[in-house]
Every structure is written in structure tokens, then in C-alpha cells.
């Protein structure tokens, strides 16, 4: 059996209100456009999650909502405080509890970037993969029966995209 992870870093957040708490920052206009573009890209490629694990921060919740709006029959998300600023080991622990066959996980850097690098048996040639810019999304397949069997460096990167590859930036 193959299990699939769709790993996404939240889209670009707004810094309009300098005293707003980090967890409460919404997406910027560019971030909203990027999230919709990522959702359309996922739908066009048939990458549909059946489970969504999303950081509880406002920008990740909003990223999910906009992505989900482009996907047919999106799953109800689980908003997880543990994913906010999670380190790769914590992300692995959380993913090992998943029950879906295709799981989407939305989080934050630097954890998402390091998590993706640690899971990939061989990283893609794309120069953006290492730093995982806002909105970046990778699709990684694992030849395991259940998520609790997941181990580092066992994932096959199927696809990777950064929003700047999908939409024209100002």
C-alpha cells in the first residue's frame, strides 16, 4: 500500500498590524491568491487529501480554507495547536497518528522545510524545496501500510510547487 502526504507551508501572511499576535495574523492579498492557486494546482493534478491536519494559527486555517475551496469534497480539517511552530520530530509524531490514505499537513517554517527534507529519500531538483517558501507544497508517497510505520528518508517526492511558479507575482 502507498500512503501520501501533501505537505504545505501556510501562504504569505499579513504584517499590516504590527502589534497583532503571531498566531492571529491573517493572510495577505498575495497569500490568499497563492493559497487559491495551490488549491487549483492540487485539484488539477488529482492530489486530493482525505484527511487534513492544520496548525491552529489563523494563517494556516485561512490557507486551508482557500485550498479546500478548490478541491472536490475536501475533508473536515483537524486544527492542531501542536502543529504551530512544530519541529520535525513533533510533526513526525503527529503524522504517525493519521488515519487517512492521503493526508494534508499545513504548518510553518522552519519545521515544514526540515520535515520535508527529512522525509524525502531524494529531494527534487527544485531550488525552492530546501527553503520551502510560503505556500510551497510537496507531495510525498510512502510504501507503508500505516502511518505509524513512517521513518525518515523513506518518502518518494512525487511533486513540488511554489506559488510563484503558479501565479505572476507583483
N, C-alpha and C positions, 0 to 999 in steps of 0.2 A: 504494500500500500504506500501511496505517496501522500504526505501532508504538505500543505502550502502555507507559507507565511507571507503576508503582504505588509511590509514594514514601512511606515510613513512618519516623517518628521512633520510636525504642525506647519501650516503655511505661515507666511510673513505676518508678524503681529504689529499692532499699532503702538506707537510711543507718544501719541498726542497728549495724553495726560501723564506728566512726569511723576506725579505722586500716587498714581494707581498701582496697587499691589501687583506683583508679578503674576500670580495665579489668575488675576482678574482681567488681564489685558486681552482685548478682542483682536480680531484680525484687521489688518489694514485693507484698503481697497485692493491693492495688488495681491494681498494674501487671499482675499475672497475669490478673485479671478483665478488665482493659481489653484486653489482647492477645487473649484468647479472644473478646471482643465484636467486636473489629476483624476477626478471622478469620471469625466468623459473618456479619458485615456484607459482607465481600468475597464469601463463598460465596453469600449471598442475592442479591447483585447480579450474580453471574456474572463477577466480576473474579478470574480465576484466572491466576496467573503461570506461565509455562513455564520461567522462569529466575529464580533468587534470588541476589542479591549482598548479603551481610550483613557488617556490621562484625564484627571478631573479638572485640569486648568481650562479656563474659558476658551483660549485659542485652539486647544485640541478638540474640545467639544464642538466648536464652530467649524473647524476643519472637517470633522466627521460629518456634521450635518450637511455641509455643502457637497462633500464627496458622495454621501448616501443619496442625495437628491439626484444624482446621475446614474445610480446603479439600480437595476431592477430588483425588487423585493429585498432591500437591504435588511440585515439582521438588527434587532434591538441591541444597542450598544451597552456594554458594562463600563461605567465610568469609575476608574480606579485611582484613588489617591496615591497608591503605591507606585504608579507609573510616572507621577510628577517628579521630574528630575532624577529618575531611576538610573542606577548604574547597570552595566551589562549583566552582572550576576543576578541582580534582582529581576531584571527583565526576563532572563532565562527561567528563573524560578516561577515567575508569573505565567510565562508561556507554557511551561510544563503542566500547568493546571487546565489548559484549554481542552475543550471537548469537540470543537468543530474540525472539519477536514481542511477548510481554508479560513485561516484566522487573520484578521487585520488588526495590527497593533499600531496605535498612534502615540508618539511620545515626543521627547525633547532631546536636543544635543546637550552635552557630548555623548550621552548614553546611547542614543539611537545609532550614531555613526560607529561607535565602538562595538555595539551589539551586532550590527550588520557585518562589520569586518571580522568579528569573532566567529560568526556563524558560517560565513562563506568558505567553502573549500578552496575556491579560486575566485578572487574578486573580478568584476568585469573590468574591461579596459577603460571605461569611462572615468575621466579625471575627477568628476564630481563625487564619485562613490565614497572616496576617503573622507571628505569633509561633510558630506550629506547636507547640502543646503536646505533652507526652509522649503517644505513641500515635497522634497525628494522622496521617491517611493521605489522600493525594490521588491521583487517577487522572488522568493527563495523556496525551492522544493527540498523535501527531506524524505529519504527512503526509510521511514519508520512506521510502525503500526499505531503508535500513540505518542502524544507529545511528551509524556514522562520519560521516553527513551531518547529524547533530544540531547545531542552532545555538540560541543564546539567543533568547528571546522568540518561539518558534515553536510552543509547545505549547498545545493547547486543553484547559483543565481540564474534565474530564467529571464529576468528583465530588470531594467533600472531606468528611471527617468527623473529628470529635474524639471520643474515648471518652466524654466527659461527655454527648455527645448520644445515646449508645447505652445507657448504664447509669446508674442512680441512684448518685450519689456521697454518701458519708457526710458 
